[in-house]
Amino acid sequence: MNRTGRLLELLALFHTGKTFSVADLADTLSVSKRTMLRDLHFLSEAGAPLQASPGPGGGYRLIRSHSLAPLALTTEEAVALILSYEALLSYTDKPFAKENLSVIAKLLASLSTDTLEKVEQLRQKLRVTNPSRRVDTPFLRPLLDAALSRQAVEVEYDSLNRKSTRIIQPDYLYAFDGYWYCKCFCFLRQCTVKLRVDRIQAMTIVDAPAPALDLPVAQPEEPELLPLRIRLTRKGCKLAESHH
C-alpha cells in the first residue's frame, strides 16, 4: 500500500472514534512504527485534529469537537487530485515531493467519513502508472529555478555518444516515460534541445544572453546508429501502439 492509501486508511480508522496506539496502527497497516509516526506527523501538520495521550491505554484519536475548514470538492475532484499526485510516485525525484504529500494530507483531513469511503472506493478502481526508473536527478529543482529566473547555466552532460560541457538556458521541465527532461536552448549547438535531467552530472550558474524564442528544435540528442526495417503483423502493430 502506498502512502496515499495509508493516509486514507488512517483517517477512516480515526473516524470510528477509537483511540489507537502507534504499534496497533503500524500492525494494522503493515508498516514500521517509524513509518507510522511519520504518517501521523504529516496528518497533524496538514490540520487533522489528532490528540496524543501518553501512558498505558493512551494513543492517538481524532478530536470530534474540532472542525476543519471545508473544501467544496466532489468525490471525483478529490480523486482527480489524488491520482495527479500518485502519477509522480514512480519518479525517484520530484520538484515538490514534500509539498505534494502535504497537499494530499490536507485534502484527506478535510473530508468527511462518507466522502473518504467514496474516494477510496473510486480510487481503487483507477490507476495511473509510469515505468519505475531508479535514476537520480539532483539538479531537477535547480533547473526549475533557472527556468523561472531565465538564468543560463553550465552543465556537464553525459549523452549516449559522449560527455560534453555546454551552456544552456532552461525553458521548462517535463516528465515522460519515467524520466525527467529539460527543454532548453543550447549555446553550443545554437538551437533548442531536450536533455535528460538524470544525465546532467554537474551544474553551475553563469551569465549569458537570452536566446531567440522561435529557434527550431534540434533533432533528438541520441540519433539512431543502426537503421532497421521491421515488418509487423497486425497483432504486432496493435502491440506497438501501446509502447512508445
Disulfide bonds with the S-S distance in Angstrom:
none
